[in-house]
Amino acid sequence: MASTMRRTVVPLFVGVAVTLSGGGCAEPATVCGKEPASPRAEGEQLPVKISPRQQPPAADLTGTRIEAALAPKGPGLLDQVEHQLMSATVRMAGALGDVRAGECEAVPETEPGVGGSPYRCTVTYEGIKVVWKVRLTGTDGSLTRFRYEPVTGVLTARKVYEAAGFQLEKESPWRCDKMPALFRVEEAGKPARYRCQQRFSECDSNKGGWRFWWEYSSVSVDENGNVAFVASKQR
């Protein structure tokens, strides 16, 4: 996300009234001094205030905890794939839950020259089906080598709020929509129905001083299954 933007624009010549007192000259007043403590920002203010955090989202959800919660890995090549996708789905959501392997099926090649065999696999998390794009690239003894990325996603509100707080800057407040505890992302990398916002500011003494406004981002997941904030138009 973009960091806080504070721009101070001062004209080359500024005409100000000067008050003479005791033979001295007062310093010219400026409208671009210290930023106001509680400014009113343009745009709709979303309801949930985000608190800053030092740790990444769902930092307590370790690989060991996830692995302990999953069913044992099967012996087949696709069993290894499905097991890894269940783990990745839990990590994406940001909380342990009822996660179950779906199906993996071969799909037509859409990226000639990339190599490997393309598959479409599904995982169900708390009743929500998550689709993954998988490419088997080979085997190494009993291990299967493959790459994967989400086609759809699943997120918890907690994961989103913590992701926003992790990248929150002290001078740039964040707020978000009130989101359901668990929701589906219809398409990875594309805006979902929920938004967060970041406050920006600038000062231009030619235009009367400080201006504050909200800029909005739609919640999504990226190609690694992490929370993504997709920039959207200011409202």
C-alpha positions as a Markdown table, in Angstrom:
| # | Residue | x | y | z |
|---|---|---|---|---|
| 1 | Met | 0.0 | 0.0 | 0.0 |
| 2 | Ala | 1.1 | 3.5 | -0.5 |
| 3 | Ser | 2.5 | 5.1 | 2.5 |
| 4 | Thr | 1.1 | 8.3 | 3.9 |
| 5 | Met | 1.3 | 11.2 | 1.6 |
| 6 | Arg | 1.9 | 14.6 | 3.2 |
| 7 | Arg | 2.7 | 17.3 | 0.6 |
| 8 | Thr | 3.3 | 20.9 | 1.5 |
| 9 | Val | 3.0 | 23.3 | -1.4 |
| 10 | Val | 4.1 | 26.9 | -0.7 |
| 11 | Pro | 3.9 | 29.7 | -3.3 |
| 12 | Leu | 7.0 | 31.6 | -4.2 |
| 13 | Phe | 5.4 | 34.9 | -3.1 |
| 14 | Val | 2.8 | 35.0 | -0.3 |
| 15 | Gly | 1.1 | 38.3 | 0.5 |
| 16 | Val | 0.3 | 38.4 | 4.3 |
| 17 | Ala | -0.7 | 41.1 | 6.6 |
| 18 | Val | 2.2 | 42.1 | 9.0 |
| 19 | Thr | 1.5 | 43.6 | 12.4 |
| 20 | Leu | 4.2 | 46.0 | 13.6 |
| 21 | Ser | 4.7 | 45.8 | 17.4 |
| 22 | Gly | 7.4 | 47.7 | 19.3 |
| 23 | Gly | 9.5 | 48.3 | 16.2 |
| 24 | Gly | 9.7 | 44.6 | 15.2 |
| 25 | Cys | 8.0 | 42.6 | 12.5 |
| 26 | Ala | 5.8 | 39.5 | 13.3 |
| 27 | Glu | 6.6 | 36.3 | 11.4 |
| 28 | Pro | 4.3 | 35.8 | 8.4 |
| 29 | Ala | 1.4 | 33.4 | 9.3 |
| 30 | Thr | 1.3 | 30.1 | 7.4 |
| 31 | Val | -1.7 | 27.8 | 6.8 |
| 32 | Cys | 0.6 | 24.9 | 6.2 |
| 33 | Gly | 2.0 | 24.6 | 9.7 |
| 34 | Lys | 1.4 | 21.7 | 12.0 |
| 35 | Glu | -1.1 | 19.1 | 10.7 |
| 36 | Pro | -4.4 | 19.3 | 12.7 |
| 37 | Ala | -4.8 | 16.6 | 15.3 |
| 38 | Ser | -8.3 | 15.5 | 14.5 |
| 39 | Pro | -9.0 | 16.5 | 10.9 |
| 40 | Arg | -12.3 | 15.9 | 9.1 |
| 41 | Ala | -11.6 | 13.8 | 6.0 |
| 42 | Glu | -13.5 | 13.9 | 2.7 |
| 43 | Gly | -15.5 | 10.7 | 1.9 |
| 44 | Glu | -17.4 | 8.1 | 3.7 |
| 45 | Gln | -15.7 | 6.9 | 6.9 |
| 46 | Leu | -15.9 | 3.1 | 7.3 |
| 47 | Pro | -17.0 | 1.8 | 10.7 |
| 48 | Val | -14.2 | -0.4 | 12.0 |
| 49 | Lys | -11.1 | 1.4 | 13.3 |
| 50 | Ile | -7.9 | -0.6 | 12.7 |
| 51 | Ser | -5.2 | -0.8 | 15.5 |
| 52 | Pro | -1.6 | -1.1 | 14.5 |
| 53 | Arg | 0.2 | -4.3 | 15.2 |
| 54 | Gln | 3.9 | -5.4 | 15.0 |
| 55 | Gln | 3.3 | -9.0 | 14.0 |
| 56 | Pro | 1.9 | -10.2 | 10.6 |
| 57 | Pro | -1.7 | -11.5 | 10.4 |
| 58 | Ala | -2.5 | -14.8 | 12.1 |
| 59 | Ala | 1.1 | -15.0 | 13.4 |
| 60 | Asp | 0.0 | -17.6 | 16.0 |
| 61 | Leu | -1.1 | -20.0 | 13.3 |
| 62 | Thr | 2.1 | -21.9 | 12.9 |
| 63 | Gly | 2.8 | -24.7 | 10.4 |
| 64 | Thr | 3.0 | -27.1 | 13.3 |
| 65 | Arg | -0.5 | -26.2 | 14.5 |
| 66 | Ile | -1.9 | -26.5 | 11.0 |
| 67 | Glu | -0.2 | -29.9 | 10.4 |
| 68 | Ala | -1.5 | -31.3 | 13.7 |
| 69 | Ala | -5.1 | -30.3 | 12.7 |
| 70 | Leu | -5.0 | -32.0 | 9.3 |
| 71 | Ala | -5.8 | -35.6 | 8.4 |
| 72 | Pro | -2.8 | -37.7 | 7.7 |
| 73 | Lys | -1.3 | -37.4 | 4.3 |
| 74 | Gly | -2.1 | -40.2 | 1.8 |
| 75 | Pro | 0.5 | -42.2 | -0.1 |
| 76 | Gly | -0.5 | -41.1 | -3.6 |
| 77 | Leu | 1.0 | -38.2 | -5.6 |
| 78 | Leu | -2.2 | -36.2 | -5.7 |
| 79 | Asp | -2.7 | -37.0 | -2.0 |
| 80 | Gln | 0.5 | -34.9 | -1.4 |
| 81 | Val | -0.9 | -32.1 | -3.4 |
| 82 | Glu | -4.3 | -32.1 | -1.7 |
| 83 | His | -2.6 | -32.2 | 1.7 |
| 84 | Gln | -0.5 | -29.1 | 0.9 |
| 85 | Leu | -3.6 | -27.3 | -0.5 |
| 86 | Met | -5.5 | -27.9 | 2.7 |
| 87 | Ser | -2.6 | -26.4 | 4.7 |
| 88 | Ala | -2.5 | -23.4 | 2.3 |
| 89 | Thr | -6.2 | -22.9 | 2.6 |
| 90 | Val | -6.1 | -22.8 | 6.4 |
| 91 | Arg | -3.2 | -20.4 | 6.3 |
| 92 | Met | -5.2 | -18.2 | 3.8 |
| 93 | Ala | -8.2 | -18.1 | 6.1 |
| 94 | Gly | -6.1 | -17.3 | 9.1 |
| 95 | Ala | -7.8 | -19.7 | 11.5 |
| 96 | Leu | -8.1 | -23.5 | 12.1 |
| 97 | Gly | -11.3 | -24.9 | 10.9 |
| 98 | Asp | -13.1 | -27.8 | 9.2 |
| 99 | Val | -11.0 | -28.3 | 6.1 |
| 100 | Arg | -11.5 | -31.1 | 3.7 |
| 101 | Ala | -9.8 | -32.2 | 0.4 |
| 102 | Gly | -12.0 | -32.0 | -2.7 |
| 103 | Glu | -11.0 | -33.3 | -6.1 |
| 104 | Cys | -8.1 | -32.7 | -8.5 |
| 105 | Glu | -8.7 | -33.1 | -12.2 |
| 106 | Ala | -6.5 | -32.5 | -15.2 |
| 107 | Val | -7.4 | -29.5 | -17.2 |
| 108 | Pro | -6.5 | -28.4 | -20.8 |
| 109 | Glu | -3.2 | -26.6 | -21.2 |
| 110 | Thr | -3.6 | -22.8 | -21.4 |
| 111 | Glu | 0.1 | -21.9 | -21.0 |
| 112 | Pro | 2.1 | -23.7 | -23.6 |
| 113 | Gly | 5.8 | -23.9 | -23.0 |
| 114 | Val | 5.5 | -23.5 | -19.2 |
| 115 | Gly | 6.0 | -27.2 | -18.6 |
| 116 | Gly | 4.4 | -29.6 | -16.3 |
| 117 | Ser | 0.8 | -30.8 | -16.1 |
| 118 | Pro | -2.0 | -28.4 | -15.2 |
| 119 | Tyr | -4.7 | -29.4 | -12.7 |
| 120 | Arg | -7.7 | -27.8 | -11.0 |
| 121 | Cys | -8.1 | -28.8 | -7.4 |
| 122 | Thr | -10.6 | -27.9 | -4.7 |
| 123 | Val | -10.6 | -27.7 | -0.9 |
| 124 | Thr | -13.6 | -27.1 | 1.3 |
| 125 | Tyr | -13.1 | -24.8 | 4.4 |
| 126 | Glu | -16.0 | -24.5 | 6.8 |
| 127 | Gly | -18.4 | -25.2 | 3.9 |
| 128 | Ile | -16.8 | -22.8 | 1.5 |
| 129 | Lys | -15.2 | -24.3 | -1.7 |
| 130 | Val | -11.8 | -22.9 | -2.6 |
| 131 | Val | -10.4 | -23.5 | -6.1 |
| 132 | Trp | -6.7 | -23.9 | -6.7 |
| 133 | Lys | -4.7 | -23.9 | -10.0 |
| 134 | Val | -2.0 | -26.5 | -9.7 |
| 135 | Arg | 0.9 | -27.5 | -12.0 |
| 136 | Leu | 2.7 | -30.8 | -11.4 |
| 137 | Thr | 6.3 | -30.3 | -12.5 |
| 138 | Gly | 7.8 | -33.7 | -11.6 |
| 139 | Thr | 8.8 | -36.1 | -8.9 |
| 140 | Asp | 11.8 | -36.5 | -6.7 |
| 141 | Gly | 11.7 | -40.0 | -5.3 |
| 142 | Ser | 8.5 | -40.3 | -3.3 |
| 143 | Leu | 7.9 | -36.5 | -3.4 |
| 144 | Thr | 5.8 | -34.6 | -5.9 |
| 145 | Arg | 7.1 | -31.2 | -7.2 |
| 146 | Phe | 4.3 | -28.8 | -8.0 |
| 147 | Arg | 3.3 | -25.1 | -8.0 |
| 148 | Tyr | -0.1 | -23.8 | -7.0 |
| 149 | Glu | -2.0 | -20.5 | -6.6 |
| 150 | Pro | -5.6 | -19.7 | -5.7 |
| 151 | Val | -8.3 | -19.1 | -8.2 |
| 152 | Thr | -10.9 | -18.2 | -5.4 |
| 153 | Gly | -10.2 | -17.6 | -1.8 |
| 154 | Val | -11.6 | -17.6 | 1.8 |
| 155 | Leu | -10.8 | -15.1 | 4.5 |
| 156 | Thr | -11.8 | -14.4 | 8.1 |
| 157 | Ala | -12.5 | -10.8 | 9.2 |
| 158 | Arg | -9.8 | -11.2 | 11.8 |
| 159 | Lys | -7.2 | -12.0 | 9.2 |
| 160 | Val | -8.1 | -8.9 | 7.1 |
| 161 | Tyr | -8.1 | -6.5 | 10.1 |
| 162 | Glu | -4.8 | -7.9 | 11.3 |
| 163 | Ala | -3.3 | -7.5 | 7.8 |
| 164 | Ala | -4.5 | -3.9 | 7.7 |
| 165 | Gly | -3.0 | -3.2 | 11.1 |
| 166 | Phe | 0.3 | -4.8 | 10.2 |
| 167 | Gln | 0.9 | -2.3 | 7.4 |
| 168 | Leu | -0.7 | 0.6 | 9.2 |
| 169 | Glu | 1.5 | 3.7 | 9.6 |
| 170 | Lys | 1.3 | 5.9 | 12.7 |
| 171 | Glu | 0.4 | 8.9 | 10.6 |
| 172 | Ser | -2.0 | 7.2 | 8.3 |
| 173 | Pro | -5.1 | 5.8 | 10.0 |
| 174 | Trp | -6.9 | 2.8 | 8.5 |
| 175 | Arg | -10.5 | 1.8 | 8.8 |
| 176 | Cys | -12.5 | -1.1 | 7.2 |
| 177 | Asp | -16.0 | -2.3 | 6.6 |
| 178 | Lys | -17.6 | -4.5 | 9.2 |
| 179 | Met | -17.1 | -7.9 | 7.7 |
| 180 | Pro | -18.6 | -11.3 | 8.5 |
| 181 | Ala | -16.5 | -13.7 | 10.5 |
| 182 | Leu | -15.8 | -15.8 | 7.4 |
| 183 | Phe | -16.4 | -14.9 | 3.7 |
| 184 | Arg | -15.5 | -16.1 | 0.2 |
| 185 | Val | -13.4 | -14.2 | -2.3 |
| 186 | Glu | -14.9 | -14.9 | -5.7 |
| 187 | Glu | -11.7 | -14.3 | -7.7 |
| 188 | Ala | -8.1 | -14.0 | -6.4 |
| 189 | Gly | -6.5 | -10.7 | -7.2 |
| 190 | Lys | -9.8 | -9.0 | -8.0 |
| 191 | Pro | -11.9 | -6.8 | -5.6 |
| 192 | Ala | -14.2 | -8.5 | -3.2 |
| 193 | Arg | -17.3 | -6.8 | -1.8 |
| 194 | Tyr | -15.6 | -5.5 | 1.3 |
| 195 | Arg | -13.3 | -2.5 | 1.6 |
| 196 | Cys | -10.7 | -0.8 | 3.8 |
| 197 | Gln | -9.6 | 2.8 | 3.6 |
| 198 | Gln | -6.4 | 4.8 | 4.3 |
| 199 | Arg | -6.4 | 8.5 | 5.2 |
| 200 | Phe | -4.2 | 10.8 | 3.1 |
| 201 | Ser | -3.4 | 14.5 | 3.5 |
| 202 | Glu | -1.7 | 17.4 | 1.7 |
| 203 | Cys | -1.4 | 21.1 | 2.3 |
| 204 | Asp | -1.5 | 23.8 | -0.4 |
| 205 | Ser | -1.4 | 27.4 | 0.9 |
| 206 | Asn | -2.8 | 28.5 | -2.5 |
| 207 | Lys | -6.0 | 26.5 | -1.8 |
| 208 | Gly | -6.6 | 27.4 | 1.8 |
| 209 | Gly | -4.4 | 25.0 | 3.6 |
| 210 | Trp | -4.8 | 21.3 | 4.7 |
| 211 | Arg | -6.9 | 18.8 | 2.9 |
| 212 | Phe | -7.7 | 15.3 | 4.2 |
| 213 | Trp | -9.4 | 12.5 | 2.3 |
| 214 | Trp | -10.0 | 8.7 | 2.4 |
| 215 | Glu | -8.8 | 6.4 | -0.3 |
| 216 | Tyr | -10.4 | 3.0 | -0.6 |
| 217 | Ser | -9.0 | -0.5 | -1.3 |
| 218 | Ser | -11.1 | -3.6 | -1.9 |
| 219 | Val | -10.1 | -6.8 | 0.0 |
| 220 | Ser | -8.9 | -9.8 | -1.9 |
| 221 | Val | -6.2 | -12.4 | -1.9 |
| 222 | Asp | -3.0 | -12.5 | -4.0 |
| 223 | Glu | -1.3 | -15.3 | -5.9 |
| 224 | Asn | 0.3 | -16.5 | -2.6 |
| 225 | Gly | -3.0 | -16.6 | -0.7 |
| 226 | Asn | -2.1 | -13.5 | 1.4 |
| 227 | Val | -4.6 | -10.7 | 2.1 |
| 228 | Ala | -4.4 | -8.1 | -0.7 |
| 229 | Phe | -5.8 | -4.6 | -0.8 |
| 230 | Val | -6.7 | -3.8 | -4.4 |
| 231 | Ala | -6.9 | 0.0 | -5.0 |
| 232 | Ser | -10.3 | 1.3 | -6.0 |
| 233 | Lys | -11.6 | 4.7 | -6.9 |
| 234 | Gln | -12.1 | 7.3 | -4.3 |
| 235 | Arg | -15.7 | 7.7 | -3.2 |
